[in-house]
């Protein structure tokens, strides 16, 4: 059965070691969150590129290439104007 290590006496406590461990843990947590934010940004950018841009391009092409007939060049006539004439 393993025996627990004896506690470190206060006179042997090394503040530099504590600082290094704390710095390492904090750095690990920060790197994790930075990588998480980068991943979410890439997913969001890919979602934008794969959804919004093609839909906008489709709508633009529909407007640019819609058929224009002779009736569509003149403004529409309202029902009130039909009754007058």
PyMOL Python script that loads the backbone (N, CA, C, O; Angstrom):
from pymol import cmd

cmd.read_pdbstr("""\
ATOM      1  N   UNK A   1       0.844  -1.174   0.000  1.00  0.00           N
ATOM      2  CA  UNK A   1       0.000   0.000   0.000  1.00  0.00           C
ATOM      3  C   UNK A   1       0.891   1.240   0.000  1.00  0.00           C
ATOM      4  O   UNK A   1       1.809   1.354   0.813  1.00  0.00           O
ATOM      5  N   UNK A   2       0.605   2.203  -0.951  1.00  0.00           N
ATOM      6  CA  UNK A   2       1.479   3.376  -1.018  1.00  0.00           C
ATOM      7  C   UNK A   2       1.291   4.277   0.194  1.00  0.00           C
ATOM      8  O   UNK A   2       0.200   4.405   0.750  1.00  0.00           O
ATOM      9  N   UNK A   3       2.366   4.873   0.564  1.00  0.00           N
ATOM     10  CA  UNK A   3       2.353   5.778   1.713  1.00  0.00           C
ATOM     11  C   UNK A   3       2.364   7.207   1.183  1.00  0.00           C
ATOM     12  O   UNK A   3       3.121   7.533   0.269  1.00  0.00           O
ATOM     13  N   UNK A   4       1.517   8.058   1.765  1.00  0.00           N
ATOM     14  CA  UNK A   4       1.448   9.451   1.334  1.00  0.00           C
ATOM     15  C   UNK A   4       2.735  10.170   1.693  1.00  0.00           C
ATOM     16  O   UNK A   4       3.363   9.889   2.713  1.00  0.00           O
ATOM     17  N   UNK A   5       3.111  11.100   0.834  1.00  0.00           N
ATOM     18  CA  UNK A   5       4.314  11.879   1.098  1.00  0.00           C
ATOM     19  C   UNK A   5       4.075  12.784   2.295  1.00  0.00           C
ATOM     20  O   UNK A   5       2.972  13.296   2.482  1.00  0.00           O
ATOM     21  N   UNK A   6       5.094  12.978   3.095  1.00  0.00           N
ATOM     22  CA  UNK A   6       4.915  13.855   4.261  1.00  0.00           C
ATOM     23  C   UNK A   6       4.700  15.294   3.802  1.00  0.00           C
ATOM     24  O   UNK A   6       5.216  15.685   2.755  1.00  0.00           O
ATOM     25  N   UNK A   7       3.956  16.082   4.555  1.00  0.00           N
ATOM     26  CA  UNK A   7       3.720  17.476   4.165  1.00  0.00           C
ATOM     27  C   UNK A   7       5.030  18.262   4.153  1.00  0.00           C
ATOM     28  O   UNK A   7       5.958  17.982   4.911  1.00  0.00           O
ATOM     29  N   UNK A   8       5.070  19.247   3.272  1.00  0.00           N
ATOM     30  CA  UNK A   8       6.271  20.073   3.163  1.00  0.00           C
ATOM     31  C   UNK A   8       6.300  21.047   4.339  1.00  0.00           C
ATOM     32  O   UNK A   8       5.332  21.773   4.564  1.00  0.00           O
ATOM     33  N   UNK A   9       7.374  21.066   5.071  1.00  0.00           N
ATOM     34  CA  UNK A   9       7.451  22.033   6.178  1.00  0.00           C
ATOM     35  C   UNK A   9       7.462  23.463   5.638  1.00  0.00           C
ATOM     36  O   UNK A   9       7.920  23.714   4.523  1.00  0.00           O
ATOM     37  N   UNK A  10       6.957  24.386   6.438  1.00  0.00           N
ATOM     38  CA  UNK A  10       6.850  25.770   5.994  1.00  0.00           C
ATOM     39  C   UNK A  10       8.208  26.393   5.692  1.00  0.00           C
ATOM     40  O   UNK A  10       8.302  27.275   4.838  1.00  0.00           O
ATOM     41  N   UNK A  11       9.239  25.960   6.362  1.00  0.00           N
ATOM     42  CA  UNK A  11      10.545  26.549   6.095  1.00  0.00           C
ATOM     43  C   UNK A  11      11.106  26.081   4.755  1.00  0.00           C
ATOM     44  O   UNK A  11      12.030  26.699   4.226  1.00  0.00           O
ATOM     45  N   UNK A  12      10.556  24.990   4.195  1.00  0.00           N
ATOM     46  CA  UNK A  12      11.028  24.509   2.896  1.00  0.00           C
ATOM     47  C   UNK A  12      10.072  24.896   1.766  1.00  0.00           C
ATOM     48  O   UNK A  12      10.302  24.531   0.613  1.00  0.00           O
ATOM     49  N   UNK A  13       9.013  25.624   2.080  1.00  0.00           N
ATOM     50  CA  UNK A  13       8.041  26.012   1.062  1.00  0.00           C
ATOM     51  C   UNK A  13       8.705  26.936   0.048  1.00  0.00           C
ATOM     52  O   UNK A  13       9.395  27.886   0.418  1.00  0.00           O
ATOM     53  N   UNK A  14       8.490  26.648  -1.235  1.00  0.00           N
ATOM     54  CA  UNK A  14       9.141  27.414  -2.289  1.00  0.00           C
ATOM     55  C   UNK A  14       8.092  28.236  -3.044  1.00  0.00           C
ATOM     56  O   UNK A  14       7.318  27.678  -3.822  1.00  0.00           O
ATOM     57  N   UNK A  15       8.058  29.525  -2.829  1.00  0.00           N
ATOM     58  CA  UNK A  15       7.062  30.350  -3.517  1.00  0.00           C
ATOM     59  C   UNK A  15       7.239  30.330  -5.028  1.00  0.00           C
ATOM     60  O   UNK A  15       6.264  30.433  -5.771  1.00  0.00           O
ATOM     61  N   UNK A  16       8.464  30.199  -5.479  1.00  0.00           N
ATOM     62  CA  UNK A  16       8.698  30.182  -6.928  1.00  0.00           C
ATOM     63  C   UNK A  16       8.044  28.959  -7.557  1.00  0.00           C
ATOM     64  O   UNK A  16       7.472  29.056  -8.643  1.00  0.00           O
ATOM     65  N   UNK A  17       8.120  27.808  -6.888  1.00  0.00           N
ATOM     66  CA  UNK A  17       7.494  26.595  -7.403  1.00  0.00           C
ATOM     67  C   UNK A  17       5.973  26.773  -7.465  1.00  0.00           C
ATOM     68  O   UNK A  17       5.342  26.391  -8.450  1.00  0.00           O
ATOM     69  N   UNK A  18       5.389  27.353  -6.415  1.00  0.00           N
ATOM     70  CA  UNK A  18       3.950  27.611  -6.414  1.00  0.00           C
ATOM     71  C   UNK A  18       3.583  28.547  -7.564  1.00  0.00           C
ATOM     72  O   UNK A  18       2.586  28.324  -8.251  1.00  0.00           O
ATOM     73  N   UNK A  19       4.376  29.584  -7.774  1.00  0.00           N
ATOM     74  CA  UNK A  19       4.118  30.528  -8.857  1.00  0.00           C
ATOM     75  C   UNK A  19       4.178  29.827 -10.208  1.00  0.00           C
ATOM     76  O   UNK A  19       3.334  30.070 -11.071  1.00  0.00           O
ATOM     77  N   UNK A  20       5.162  28.964 -10.396  1.00  0.00           N
ATOM     78  CA  UNK A  20       5.293  28.244 -11.668  1.00  0.00           C
ATOM     79  C   UNK A  20       4.106  27.325 -11.916  1.00  0.00           C
ATOM     80  O   UNK A  20       3.599  27.253 -13.035  1.00  0.00           O
ATOM     81  N   UNK A  21       3.663  26.626 -10.882  1.00  0.00           N
ATOM     82  CA  UNK A  21       2.511  25.724 -11.032  1.00  0.00           C
ATOM     83  C   UNK A  21       1.255  26.539 -11.331  1.00  0.00           C
ATOM     84  O   UNK A  21       0.487  26.193 -12.229  1.00  0.00           O
ATOM     85  N   UNK A  22       1.046  27.616 -10.582  1.00  0.00           N
ATOM     86  CA  UNK A  22      -0.123  28.468 -10.803  1.00  0.00           C
ATOM     87  C   UNK A  22      -0.101  29.049 -12.214  1.00  0.00           C
ATOM     88  O   UNK A  22      -1.129  29.083 -12.891  1.00  0.00           O
ATOM     89  N   UNK A  23       1.054  29.501 -12.651  1.00  0.00           N
ATOM     90  CA  UNK A  23       1.194  30.069 -13.991  1.00  0.00           C
ATOM     91  C   UNK A  23       0.890  29.013 -15.042  1.00  0.00           C
ATOM     92  O   UNK A  23       0.227  29.307 -16.037  1.00  0.00           O
ATOM     93  N   UNK A  24       1.358  27.805 -14.839  1.00  0.00           N
ATOM     94  CA  UNK A  24       1.111  26.725 -15.801  1.00  0.00           C
ATOM     95  C   UNK A  24      -0.383  26.402 -15.886  1.00  0.00           C
ATOM     96  O   UNK A  24      -0.923  26.243 -16.980  1.00  0.00           O
ATOM     97  N   UNK A  25      -1.046  26.305 -14.738  1.00  0.00           N
ATOM     98  CA  UNK A  25      -2.481  25.989 -14.723  1.00  0.00           C
ATOM     99  C   UNK A  25      -3.275  27.116 -15.375  1.00  0.00           C
ATOM    100  O   UNK A  25      -4.168  26.859 -16.183  1.00  0.00           O
ATOM    101  N   UNK A  26      -2.958  28.348 -15.033  1.00  0.00           N
ATOM    102  CA  UNK A  26      -3.664  29.484 -15.619  1.00  0.00           C
ATOM    103  C   UNK A  26      -3.434  29.547 -17.126  1.00  0.00           C
ATOM    104  O   UNK A  26      -4.363  29.809 -17.890  1.00  0.00           O
ATOM    105  N   UNK A  27      -2.206  29.309 -17.546  1.00  0.00           N
ATOM    106  CA  UNK A  27      -1.887  29.318 -18.967  1.00  0.00           C
ATOM    107  C   UNK A  27      -2.647  28.216 -19.700  1.00  0.00           C
ATOM    108  O   UNK A  27      -3.136  28.438 -20.808  1.00  0.00           O
ATOM    109  N   UNK A  28      -2.751  27.043 -19.102  1.00  0.00           N
ATOM    110  CA  UNK A  28      -3.483  25.935 -19.722  1.00  0.00           C
ATOM    111  C   UNK A  28      -4.957  26.286 -19.896  1.00  0.00           C
ATOM    112  O   UNK A  28      -5.545  26.004 -20.940  1.00  0.00           O
ATOM    113  N   UNK A  29      -5.552  26.900 -18.878  1.00  0.00           N
ATOM    114  CA  UNK A  29      -6.966  27.283 -18.959  1.00  0.00           C
ATOM    115  C   UNK A  29      -7.168  28.354 -20.031  1.00  0.00           C
ATOM    116  O   UNK A  29      -8.113  28.275 -20.816  1.00  0.00           O
ATOM    117  N   UNK A  30      -6.289  29.346 -20.065  1.00  0.00           N
ATOM    118  CA  UNK A  30      -6.423  30.410 -21.064  1.00  0.00           C
ATOM    119  C   UNK A  30      -6.251  29.880 -22.481  1.00  0.00           C
ATOM    120  O   UNK A  30      -6.986  30.274 -23.386  1.00  0.00           O
ATOM    121  N   UNK A  31      -5.289  28.993 -22.679  1.00  0.00           N
ATOM    122  CA  UNK A  31      -5.083  28.413 -24.008  1.00  0.00           C
ATOM    123  C   UNK A  31      -6.315  27.624 -24.424  1.00  0.00           C
ATOM    124  O   UNK A  31      -6.718  27.675 -25.586  1.00  0.00           O
ATOM    125  N   UNK A  32      -6.924  26.888 -23.480  1.00  0.00           N
ATOM    126  CA  UNK A  32      -8.138  26.133 -23.793  1.00  0.00           C
ATOM    127  C   UNK A  32      -9.246  27.068 -24.275  1.00  0.00           C
ATOM    128  O   UNK A  32      -9.890  26.794 -25.288  1.00  0.00           O
ATOM    129  N   UNK A  33      -9.472  28.174 -23.554  1.00  0.00           N
ATOM    130  CA  UNK A  33     -10.550  29.081 -23.942  1.00  0.00           C
ATOM    131  C   UNK A  33     -10.241  29.811 -25.246  1.00  0.00           C
ATOM    132  O   UNK A  33     -11.151  30.084 -26.029  1.00  0.00           O
ATOM    133  N   UNK A  34      -8.978  30.127 -25.488  1.00  0.00           N
ATOM    134  CA  UNK A  34      -8.623  30.765 -26.754  1.00  0.00           C
ATOM    135  C   UNK A  34      -8.877  29.812 -27.911  1.00  0.00           C
ATOM    136  O   UNK A  34      -9.415  30.215 -28.942  1.00  0.00           O
ATOM    137  N   UNK A  35      -8.490  28.543 -27.746  1.00  0.00           N
ATOM    138  CA  UNK A  35      -8.735  27.553 -28.799  1.00  0.00           C
ATOM    139  C   UNK A  35     -10.236  27.342 -29.002  1.00  0.00           C
ATOM    140  O   UNK A  35     -10.690  27.156 -30.131  1.00  0.00           O
ATOM    141  N   UNK A  36     -11.001  27.371 -27.917  1.00  0.00           N
ATOM    142  CA  UNK A  36     -12.450  27.227 -28.024  1.00  0.00           C
ATOM    143  C   UNK A  36     -13.049  28.395 -28.809  1.00  0.00           C
ATOM    144  O   UNK A  36     -13.900  28.187 -29.674  1.00  0.00           O
ATOM    145  N   UNK A  37     -12.613  29.615 -28.515  1.00  0.00           N
ATOM    146  CA  UNK A  37     -13.115  30.776 -29.247  1.00  0.00           C
ATOM    147  C   UNK A  37     -12.712  30.729 -30.715  1.00  0.00           C
ATOM    148  O   UNK A  37     -13.502  31.088 -31.588  1.00  0.00           O
ATOM    149  N   UNK A  38     -11.490  30.289 -30.992  1.00  0.00           N
ATOM    150  CA  UNK A  38     -11.063  30.159 -32.386  1.00  0.00           C
ATOM    151  C   UNK A  38     -11.932  29.148 -33.123  1.00  0.00           C
ATOM    152  O   UNK A  38     -12.328  29.377 -34.266  1.00  0.00           O
ATOM    153  N   UNK A  39     -12.226  28.035 -32.469  1.00  0.00           N
ATOM    154  CA  UNK A  39     -13.057  27.003 -33.094  1.00  0.00           C
ATOM    155  C   UNK A  39     -14.461  27.525 -33.366  1.00  0.00           C
ATOM    156  O   UNK A  39     -15.008  27.304 -34.447  1.00  0.00           O
ATOM    157  N   UNK A  40     -15.047  28.216 -32.394  1.00  0.00           N
ATOM    158  CA  UNK A  40     -16.387  28.769 -32.593  1.00  0.00           C
ATOM    159  C   UNK A  40     -16.395  29.810 -33.708  1.00  0.00           C
ATOM    160  O   UNK A  40     -17.358  29.891 -34.471  1.00  0.00           O
ATOM    161  N   UNK A  41     -15.340  30.603 -33.812  1.00  0.00           N
ATOM    162  CA  UNK A  41     -15.255  31.591 -34.878  1.00  0.00           C
ATOM    163  C   UNK A  41     -15.179  30.913 -36.241  1.00  0.00           C
ATOM    164  O   UNK A  41     -15.847  31.335 -37.185  1.00  0.00           O
ATOM    165  N   UNK A  42     -14.369  29.867 -36.345  1.00  0.00           N
ATOM    166  CA  UNK A  42     -14.236  29.162 -37.626  1.00  0.00           C
ATOM    167  C   UNK A  42     -15.559  28.515 -38.015  1.00  0.00           C
ATOM    168  O   UNK A  42     -15.951  28.563 -39.181  1.00  0.00           O
ATOM    169  N   UNK A  43     -16.253  27.910 -37.048  1.00  0.00           N
ATOM    170  CA  UNK A  43     -17.552  27.297 -37.342  1.00  0.00           C
ATOM    171  C   UNK A  43     -18.551  28.373 -37.778  1.00  0.00           C
ATOM    172  O   UNK A  43     -19.309  28.166 -38.726  1.00  0.00           O
ATOM    173  N   UNK A  44     -18.555  29.515 -37.096  1.00  0.00           N
ATOM    174  CA  UNK A  44     -19.461  30.599 -37.473  1.00  0.00           C
ATOM    175  C   UNK A  44     -19.148  31.164 -38.846  1.00  0.00           C
ATOM    176  O   UNK A  44     -20.058  31.440 -39.627  1.00  0.00           O
ATOM    177  N   UNK A  45     -17.875  31.336 -39.145  1.00  0.00           N
ATOM    178  CA  UNK A  45     -17.496  31.846 -40.468  1.00  0.00           C
ATOM    179  C   UNK A  45     -17.863  30.852 -41.556  1.00  0.00           C
ATOM    180  O   UNK A  45     -18.337  31.242 -42.623  1.00  0.00           O
ATOM    181  N   UNK A  46     -17.648  29.574 -41.294  1.00  0.00           N
ATOM    182  CA  UNK A  46     -18.016  28.557 -42.287  1.00  0.00           C
ATOM    183  C   UNK A  46     -19.529  28.527 -42.483  1.00  0.00           C
ATOM    184  O   UNK A  46     -20.004  28.388 -43.610  1.00  0.00           O
ATOM    185  N   UNK A  47     -20.284  28.653 -41.405  1.00  0.00           N
ATOM    186  CA  UNK A  47     -21.734  28.700 -41.529  1.00  0.00           C
ATOM    187  C   UNK A  47     -22.196  29.894 -42.327  1.00  0.00           C
ATOM    188  O   UNK A  47     -23.137  29.791 -43.113  1.00  0.00           O
ATOM    189  N   UNK A  48     -21.545  31.030 -42.135  1.00  0.00           N
ATOM    190  CA  UNK A  48     -21.886  32.226 -42.910  1.00  0.00           C
ATOM    191  C   UNK A  48     -21.587  32.009 -44.385  1.00  0.00           C
ATOM    192  O   UNK A  48     -22.416  32.309 -45.244  1.00  0.00           O
ATOM    193  N   UNK A  49     -20.404  31.489 -44.672  1.00  0.00           N
ATOM    194  CA  UNK A  49     -19.998  31.292 -46.065  1.00  0.00           C
ATOM    195  C   UNK A  49     -20.908  30.281 -46.747  1.00  0.00           C
ATOM    196  O   UNK A  49     -21.267  30.455 -47.912  1.00  0.00           O
ATOM    197  N   UNK A  50     -21.283  29.226 -46.031  1.00  0.00           N
ATOM    198  CA  UNK A  50     -22.068  28.157 -46.647  1.00  0.00           C
ATOM    199  C   UNK A  50     -23.563  28.445 -46.688  1.00  0.00           C
ATOM    200  O   UNK A  50     -24.302  27.715 -47.349  1.00  0.00           O
ATOM    201  N   UNK A  51     -24.033  29.485 -46.003  1.00  0.00           N
ATOM    202  CA  UNK A  51     -25.478  29.741 -46.015  1.00  0.00           C
ATOM    203  C   UNK A  51     -25.823  31.129 -46.546  1.00  0.00           C
ATOM    204  O   UNK A  51     -26.581  31.238 -47.509  1.00  0.00           O
ATOM    205  N   UNK A  52     -25.301  32.171 -45.957  1.00  0.00           N
ATOM    206  CA  UNK A  52     -25.727  33.528 -46.304  1.00  0.00           C
ATOM    207  C   UNK A  52     -25.242  33.939 -47.689  1.00  0.00           C
ATOM    208  O   UNK A  52     -26.015  34.486 -48.475  1.00  0.00           O
ATOM    209  N   UNK A  53     -23.991  33.687 -47.994  1.00  0.00           N
ATOM    210  CA  UNK A  53     -23.450  34.125 -49.285  1.00  0.00           C
ATOM    211  C   UNK A  53     -24.130  33.422 -50.461  1.00  0.00           C
ATOM    212  O   UNK A  53     -24.492  34.106 -51.419  1.00  0.00           O
ATOM    213  N   UNK A  54     -24.329  32.087 -50.450  1.00  0.00           N
ATOM    214  CA  UNK A  54     -25.038  31.479 -51.588  1.00  0.00           C
ATOM    215  C   UNK A  54     -26.483  31.957 -51.729  1.00  0.00           C
ATOM    216  O   UNK A  54     -26.968  32.129 -52.847  1.00  0.00           O
ATOM    217  N   UNK A  55     -27.173  32.173 -50.615  1.00  0.00           N
ATOM    218  CA  UNK A  55     -28.557  32.653 -50.693  1.00  0.00           C
ATOM    219  C   UNK A  55     -28.589  34.060 -51.286  1.00  0.00           C
ATOM    220  O   UNK A  55     -29.440  34.366 -52.121  1.00  0.00           O
ATOM    221  N   UNK A  56     -27.666  34.908 -50.857  1.00  0.00           N
ATOM    222  CA  UNK A  56     -27.599  36.265 -51.402  1.00  0.00           C
ATOM    223  C   UNK A  56     -27.263  36.239 -52.888  1.00  0.00           C
ATOM    224  O   UNK A  56     -27.849  36.987 -53.670  1.00  0.00           O
ATOM    225  N   UNK A  57     -26.331  35.389 -53.276  1.00  0.00           N
ATOM    226  CA  UNK A  57     -25.976  35.279 -54.696  1.00  0.00           C
ATOM    227  C   UNK A  57     -27.168  34.772 -55.508  1.00  0.00           C
ATOM    228  O   UNK A  57     -27.416  35.256 -56.613  1.00  0.00           O
ATOM    229  N   UNK A  58     -27.902  33.804 -54.968  1.00  0.00           N
ATOM    230  CA  UNK A  58     -29.079  33.278 -55.665  1.00  0.00           C
ATOM    231  C   UNK A  58     -30.113  34.383 -55.871  1.00  0.00           C
ATOM    232  O   UNK A  58     -30.653  34.534 -56.967  1.00  0.00           O
ATOM    233  N   UNK A  59     -30.387  35.151 -54.824  1.00  0.00           N
ATOM    234  CA  UNK A  59     -31.364  36.241 -54.949  1.00  0.00           C
ATOM    235  C   UNK A  59     -30.894  37.298 -55.942  1.00  0.00           C
ATOM    236  O   UNK A  59     -31.693  37.833 -56.711  1.00  0.00           O
ATOM    237  N   UNK A  60     -29.605  37.593 -55.922  1.00  0.00           N
ATOM    238  CA  UNK A  60     -29.071  38.574 -56.858  1.00  0.00           C
ATOM    239  C   UNK A  60     -29.230  38.099 -58.297  1.00  0.00           C
ATOM    240  O   UNK A  60     -29.652  38.870 -59.158  1.00  0.00           O
ATOM    241  N   UNK A  61     -28.898  36.842 -58.568  1.00  0.00           N
ATOM    242  CA  UNK A  61     -29.053  36.311 -59.921  1.00  0.00           C
ATOM    243  C   UNK A  61     -30.519  36.244 -60.331  1.00  0.00           C
ATOM    244  O   UNK A  61     -30.838  36.448 -61.502  1.00  0.00           O
ATOM    245  N   UNK A  62     -31.419  35.961 -59.386  1.00  0.00           N
ATOM    246  CA  UNK A  62     -32.841  35.935 -59.716  1.00  0.00           C
ATOM    247  C   UNK A  62     -33.315  37.333 -60.137  1.00  0.00           C
ATOM    248  O   UNK A  62     -34.126  37.462 -61.053  1.00  0.00           O
ATOM    249  N   UNK A  63     -32.815  38.364 -59.477  1.00  0.00           N
ATOM    250  CA  UNK A  63     -33.207  39.725 -59.834  1.00  0.00           C
ATOM    251  C   UNK A  63     -32.572  40.137 -61.156  1.00  0.00           C
ATOM    252  O   UNK A  63     -33.226  40.758 -61.994  1.00  0.00           O
ATOM    253  N   UNK A  64     -31.304  39.793 -61.344  1.00  0.00           N
ATOM    254  CA  UNK A  64     -30.608  40.221 -62.557  1.00  0.00           C
ATOM    255  C   UNK A  64     -31.123  39.525 -63.807  1.00  0.00           C
ATOM    256  O   UNK A  64     -31.177  40.130 -64.878  1.00  0.00           O
ATOM    257  N   UNK A  65     -31.500  38.260 -63.679  1.00  0.00           N
ATOM    258  CA  UNK A  65     -31.860  37.474 -64.855  1.00  0.00           C
ATOM    259  C   UNK A  65     -33.346  37.142 -64.927  1.00  0.00           C
ATOM    260  O   UNK A  65     -33.729  36.208 -65.631  1.00  0.00           O
ATOM    261  N   UNK A  66     -34.194  37.889 -64.214  1.00  0.00           N
ATOM    262  CA  UNK A  66     -35.624  37.601 -64.313  1.00  0.00           C
ATOM    263  C   UNK A  66     -36.127  38.070 -65.679  1.00  0.00           C
ATOM    264  O   UNK A  66     -35.668  39.087 -66.200  1.00  0.00           O
ATOM    265  N   UNK A  67     -37.058  37.335 -66.245  1.00  0.00           N
ATOM    266  CA  UNK A  67     -37.546  37.713 -67.577  1.00  0.00           C
ATOM    267  C   UNK A  67     -38.349  39.017 -67.504  1.00  0.00           C
ATOM    268  O   UNK A  67     -39.145  39.227 -66.589  1.00  0.00           O
ATOM    269  N   UNK A  68     -38.124  39.863 -68.470  1.00  0.00           N
ATOM    270  CA  UNK A  68     -38.824  41.146 -68.530  1.00  0.00           C
ATOM    271  C   UNK A  68     -39.689  41.128 -69.778  1.00  0.00           C
ATOM    272  O   UNK A  68     -39.185  41.055 -70.898  1.00  0.00           O
ATOM    273  N   UNK A  69     -40.995  41.197 -69.569  1.00  0.00           N
ATOM    274  CA  UNK A  69     -41.932  41.214 -70.687  1.00  0.00           C
ATOM    275  C   UNK A  69     -42.370  42.634 -70.988  1.00  0.00           C
ATOM    276  O   UNK A  69     -41.996  43.560 -70.268  1.00  0.00           O
ATOM    277  N   UNK A  70     -43.159  42.823 -72.039  1.00  0.00           N
ATOM    278  CA  UNK A  70     -43.610  44.184 -72.379  1.00  0.00           C
ATOM    279  C   UNK A  70     -44.513  44.782 -71.304  1.00  0.00           C
ATOM    280  O   UNK A  70     -44.523  46.001 -71.131  1.00  0.00           O
ATOM    281  N   UNK A  71     -45.273  43.959 -70.577  1.00  0.00           N
ATOM    282  CA  UNK A  71     -46.172  44.483 -69.551  1.00  0.00           C
ATOM    283  C   UNK A  71     -45.410  44.909 -68.308  1.00  0.00           C
ATOM    284  O   UNK A  71     -45.876  45.764 -67.556  1.00  0.00           O
ATOM    285  N   UNK A  72     -44.258  44.329 -68.090  1.00  0.00           N
ATOM    286  CA  UNK A  72     -43.534  44.618 -66.856  1.00  0.00           C
ATOM    287  C   UNK A  72     -42.743  45.911 -66.932  1.00  0.00           C
ATOM    288  O   UNK A  72     -42.257  46.389 -65.906  1.00  0.00           O
ATOM    289  N   UNK A  73     -42.599  46.491 -68.116  1.00  0.00           N
ATOM    290  CA  UNK A  73     -41.838  47.729 -68.227  1.00  0.00           C
ATOM    291  C   UNK A  73     -42.668  48.932 -67.788  1.00  0.00           C
ATOM    292  O   UNK A  73     -42.115  49.913 -67.292  1.00  0.00           O
ATOM    293  N   UNK A  74     -43.997  48.868 -67.964  1.00  0.00           N
ATOM    294  CA  UNK A  74     -44.846  49.981 -67.546  1.00  0.00           C
ATOM    295  C   UNK A  74     -45.245  49.776 -66.088  1.00  0.00           C
ATOM    296  O   UNK A  74     -45.308  48.639 -65.620  1.00  0.00           O
ATOM    297  N   UNK A  75     -45.513  50.857 -65.367  1.00  0.00           N
ATOM    298  CA  UNK A  75     -45.906  50.707 -63.966  1.00  0.00           C
ATOM    299  C   UNK A  75     -47.274  50.037 -63.863  1.00  0.00           C
ATOM    300  O   UNK A  75     -48.097  50.174 -64.769  1.00  0.00           O
ATOM    301  N   UNK A  76     -47.524  49.323 -62.786  1.00  0.00           N
ATOM    302  CA  UNK A  76     -48.812  48.647 -62.644  1.00  0.00           C
ATOM    303  C   UNK A  76     -49.955  49.654 -62.475  1.00  0.00           C
ATOM    304  O   UNK A  76     -49.772  50.738 -61.923  1.00  0.00           O
ATOM    305  N   UNK A  77     -51.122  49.270 -62.959  1.00  0.00           N
ATOM    306  CA  UNK A  77     -52.301  50.134 -62.894  1.00  0.00           C
ATOM    307  C   UNK A  77     -53.130  49.691 -61.701  1.00  0.00           C
ATOM    308  O   UNK A  77     -53.390  48.502 -61.521  1.00  0.00           O
ATOM    309  N   UNK A  78     -53.547  50.666 -60.878  1.00  0.00           N
ATOM    310  CA  UNK A  78     -54.330  50.324 -59.699  1.00  0.00           C
ATOM    311  C   UNK A  78     -55.790  50.086 -60.083  1.00  0.00           C
ATOM    312  O   UNK A  78     -56.198  50.397 -61.202  1.00  0.00           O
ATOM    313  N   UNK A  79     -56.568  49.539 -59.164  1.00  0.00           N
ATOM    314  CA  UNK A  79     -57.978  49.240 -59.433  1.00  0.00           C
ATOM    315  C   UNK A  79     -58.786  50.523 -59.607  1.00  0.00           C
ATOM    316  O   UNK A  79     -59.756  50.542 -60.366  1.00  0.00           O
ATOM    317  N   UNK A  80     -58.403  51.586 -58.922  1.00  0.00           N
ATOM    318  CA  UNK A  80     -59.121  52.862 -59.054  1.00  0.00           C
ATOM    319  C   UNK A  80     -58.953  53.420 -60.458  1.00  0.00           C
ATOM    320  O   UNK A  80     -59.893  53.994 -61.008  1.00  0.00           O
ATOM    321  N   UNK A  81     -57.785  53.265 -61.040  1.00  0.00           N
ATOM    322  CA  UNK A  81     -57.568  53.751 -62.397  1.00  0.00           C
ATOM    323  C   UNK A  81     -58.339  52.913 -63.407  1.00  0.00           C
ATOM    324  O   UNK A  81     -58.765  53.440 -64.435  1.00  0.00           O
ATOM    325  N   UNK A  82     -58.531  51.616 -63.142  1.00  0.00           N
ATOM    326  CA  UNK A  82     -59.314  50.773 -64.046  1.00  0.00           C
ATOM    327  C   UNK A  82     -60.771  51.234 -64.080  1.00  0.00           C
ATOM    328  O   UNK A  82     -61.391  51.241 -65.143  1.00  0.00           O
ATOM    329  N   UNK A  83     -61.327  51.621 -62.917  1.00  0.00           N
ATOM    330  CA  UNK A  83     -62.727  52.026 -62.854  1.00  0.00           C
ATOM    331  C   UNK A  83     -62.947  53.364 -63.554  1.00  0.00           C
ATOM    332  O   UNK A  83     -64.019  53.592 -64.114  1.00  0.00           O
ATOM    333  N   UNK A  84     -61.961  54.246 -63.535  1.00  0.00           N
ATOM    334  CA  UNK A  84     -62.097  55.558 -64.167  1.00  0.00           C
ATOM    335  C   UNK A  84     -62.117  55.421 -65.675  1.00  0.00           C
ATOM    336  O   UNK A  84     -62.915  56.081 -66.341  1.00  0.00           O
ATOM    337  N   UNK A  85     -61.264  54.584 -66.226  1.00  0.00           N
ATOM    338  CA  UNK A  85     -61.179  54.513 -67.686  1.00  0.00           C
ATOM    339  C   UNK A  85     -62.174  53.564 -68.297  1.00  0.00           C
ATOM    340  O   UNK A  85     -62.210  53.408 -69.517  1.00  0.00           O
TER     341      UNK A  85
END
""", "prot")
cmd.dss("prot")
cmd.show_as("cartoon", "prot")
cmd.util.cbc("prot")
cmd.orient("prot")
